[in-house]
Amino acid sequence: ANNVVWVGQLPSDAGLTSAKVNTALQDFFGKYGAITRMNVYLNKGFAFVDMDSAESAQNALNAWPKDRHVLETSLQVKNLVVKTKKAGAAASGKKEGGGGASGGSGSGSGRRQRDRIKVEESVKRVNGEDVPVKSFRTAGGYGKSSNKKAQAS
């Protein structure tokens, strides 16, 4: 059983930010189960969403054909593809072409920043009740740290 969902064909030139993608993925996939981790790779056009169980991941995949407009509208993109990470069965019904090896683009850009989002769950007391709280933290990528302000707790 696989609990990792792959979201592909995120356009790298559509003005999307990691925060916007993170929020949209949380809103969409959070309806089908708890998200334990998200990795967003905007420069490569895809993201991984780790669900709490294979059942949650399957529920999201099963709902994709009728609910895809919700995520595509919030990101203002079309033709997203969602499938389980290893199984490779596209929920959109479209076949994915192989990426092949890139022999070097000659752009000289080198390695790009990779956005990794970590979901941290905690409980906060509100009006005498324990309320589950999820916080998202971006882990540093290649060479530059996104945790510019380190706070001691």
C-alpha positions in Angstrom: 0.0 0.0 0.0 1.3 3.4 -0.9 0.4 6.6 1.0 2.5 9.1 -1.1 0.6 11.0 -3.8 2.5 12.7 -6.7 1.1 15.9 -8.1 2.6 16.7 -11.5 2.5 19.3 -14.3 2.8 22.3 -11.9 3.9 25.0 -14.3 7.2 26.7 -13.1 6.4 29.9 -15.0 2.8 30.5 -13.8 3.9 32.8 -10.9 3.2 30.1 -8.4 5.0 30.3 -5.0 5.8 27.5 -2.6 3.4 29.0 -0.1 0.5 29.1 -2.6 1.1 25.5 -3.7 1.5 24.4 -0.1 -1.8 26.0 1.0 -3.7 24.6 -2.0 -2.3 21.1 -1.5 -3.2 21.2 2.2 -6.7 22.5 1.5 -7.3 19.8 -1.2 -5.7 16.7 0.3 -6.5 17.6 3.9 -10.2 16.7 3.1 -9.2 13.1 2.6 -6.9 12.5 5.5 -4.0 13.8 7.6 -1.0 15.0 5.7 2.3 13.9 7.3 4.7 15.7 4.9 4.8 17.7 1.7 7.7 18.2 -0.7 7.2 20.8 -3.4 9.6 21.1 -6.3 8.3 24.1 -8.3 11.4 24.2 -10.5 10.7 20.6 -11.6 6.9 21.0 -11.7 5.8 18.5 -9.2 5.1 17.8 -5.5 4.8 14.8 -3.2 2.1 14.7 -0.6 2.5 12.0 2.1 -0.8 11.0 3.6 -1.3 9.3 7.0 -2.5 6.1 5.3 -2.8 4.4 2.0 -6.6 4.6 2.4 -6.4 8.4 2.6 -4.2 8.6 -0.5 -6.6 6.3 -2.3 -9.6 8.4 -1.3 -7.9 11.5 -2.7 -7.1 9.7 -5.9 -10.6 8.4 -6.2 -12.0 11.9 -5.8 -9.6 13.5 -8.2 -11.6 13.1 -11.4 -14.6 14.9 -10.0 -12.8 17.3 -7.6 -9.7 18.3 -9.7 -11.2 21.7 -10.6 -11.0 22.7 -6.9 -7.2 22.4 -6.8 -6.7 23.6 -10.4 -8.8 26.7 -9.8 -7.0 27.6 -6.6 -3.7 27.3 -8.3 -5.0 28.8 -11.6 -3.6 26.0 -13.7 -5.0 23.2 -15.8 -4.1 19.6 -16.6 -2.6 18.6 -13.3 -1.8 14.9 -12.9 -2.2 13.1 -9.6 -1.1 9.5 -9.0 0.5 7.4 -6.3 4.3 7.8 -6.2 5.3 4.2 -7.1 2.2 2.7 -8.8 2.3 5.1 -11.7 -1.4 4.9 -12.5 -2.4 8.4 -13.4 -5.7 9.4 -11.9 -6.3 11.8 -14.8 -6.5 9.0 -17.3 -3.7 10.5 -19.3 -0.4 8.7 -19.9 2.7 10.4 -18.7 5.6 10.5 -21.0 9.1 9.6 -19.7 11.4 12.4 -18.8 14.5 10.8 -20.1 18.0 12.0 -19.1 18.9 15.6 -19.5 22.4 15.8 -20.9 22.7 19.4 -19.6 20.8 22.3 -20.9 23.8 24.6 -21.2 22.0 27.3 -19.2 24.7 27.2 -16.6 22.1 27.7 -13.8 23.5 24.8 -11.8 21.4 23.3 -8.9 18.3 25.2 -8.0 16.6 25.8 -4.6 14.5 22.9 -3.6 11.5 23.6 -1.4 10.8 21.0 1.3 7.8 21.6 3.5 7.6 19.8 6.9 4.2 19.5 8.6 4.4 19.7 12.4 1.3 18.9 14.4 0.6 20.2 17.9 -2.3 20.9 20.2 -3.3 24.4 21.3 -5.8 25.2 24.1 -8.6 27.5 22.8 -11.5 28.4 25.1 -10.8 25.4 27.3 -10.7 22.9 24.4 -7.7 21.2 22.8 -7.6 22.1 19.2 -5.2 20.3 16.8 -2.9 22.8 15.0 -0.7 22.1 11.9 2.3 24.3 11.1 4.3 24.2 8.0 8.0 24.8 7.9 10.3 25.1 4.9 13.5 23.2 5.3 16.6 24.6 3.7 17.6 23.5 0.2 20.8 23.8 -1.7 23.2 26.5 -0.4 20.6 28.9 1.0 18.8 28.6 4.2 15.1 29.5 4.4 15.3 29.6 8.2 16.7 33.1 8.4 15.3 33.9 11.8 16.2 31.2 14.3 14.0 31.5 17.4 15.0 29.8 20.6 12.1 28.1 22.3 
